[in-house]
Amino acid sequence: MGILAKVRIQVLAAAILTLVAGMASAQQREWEKQQLALFEHHAGEPIKQFPMFYLWEWQVLGPEQLAVWATLHDVYLLRVDKACNNLLWTHALSVTQEMSQKVTQKFDFVVFRNQRCKIEEIRPIDYEAMLKDGYKPPNATDHKAEPGAQASGGT
């Protein structure tokens, strides 16, 4: 096999991989849209703060939205400011608590990598109703908070 044939095969393989990656990315975006719609459907009116002693779990729902579990059954939809880059791709995060054991819309941030993304809105989720409507929680190993790496005061 000549060099030209090898180059053609490599180019074809790269094109196929790019196409497959693009399809997977489109499927991921569609899934995130469906998940965000489900959370928004079960979200209450915005609130100023909520109690949190431990970040049980979290799920990214879009570039500016995520759900956080303050307990196994207390879930909140957070919207962060637009300056939050690559939230969709983070593998670890924390939530600040400027007020002791409370997360506030006014003072707190979602923190990941070297970013601090201000919390712009907090909405409580009717998690029981969501579960009744068929919501399947994220895999426990995907976004389960690590002990000691959850909500952090004042960072």
MORA-V343486 format. One record per helix or strand of 2 or more residues. SS is the DSSP state (helix for helix, strand for strand). FROM is the first residue (numbers start at 1). LEN is the number of residues. Records with the same first field share a line. If there is no record, write none. Layout:
SS->FROM-LEN + FROM-LEN
This chain:
helix->3-39 + 87-3 + 127-6
strand->43-5 + 49-3 + 57-4 + 65-5 + 75-6 + 94-3 + 102-3 + 109-4 + 115-11
